[in-house]
Amino acid sequence: MASPIPLPNLVIDHRTARFTQEDCGEHHVFFEGATDLLKYMIAGSLRLKAGMTPHPPHQHPEEEFMLVTEGTGEIEVDGQTTQVGPGSMMYCAAGKYHAIVNTGATPMLFYYYKWLA
């Protein structure tokens, strides 16, 4: 089995990132694939509509960071819910339940980074 080709070294902005309009908001994927040190990674953003969540609490095999840059909401990690706003960052280990909800009146923008070593 051939090794996957690592992601290229480049800069992508939201205008050239892969875009999907979802029911809950605007989803951009900036990078997705293998790297020199990781089997898989994905980096993206979601502009989450007021009162929405992208999905119920879930778990996956990747570790994950989330960084809130606009708006307010709640992030649940491993059964604990925290109020968040711009500058709040979440780390969630692999296999742990987590979720994000926009509890504000305006869109909430967050960036996420998931990886498998």
Sequence and secondary structure as in RCSB ss.txt:
>XXXX:A:sequence
MASPIPLPNLVIDHRTARFTQEDCGEHHVFFEGATDLLKYMIAGSLRLKAGMTPHPPHQHPEEEFMLVTEGTGEI
EVDGQTTQVGPGSMMYCAAGKYHAIVNTGATPMLFYYYKWLA
>XXXX:A:secstr
        S    TTTSEEEEETTEEEEEEEEE  SS SEEEEEEEEE TT  SSSSB  SSEEEEEEEES EEE
EETTEEEEE TT EEEE TT  EEEEE SSS EEEEEEEEE 
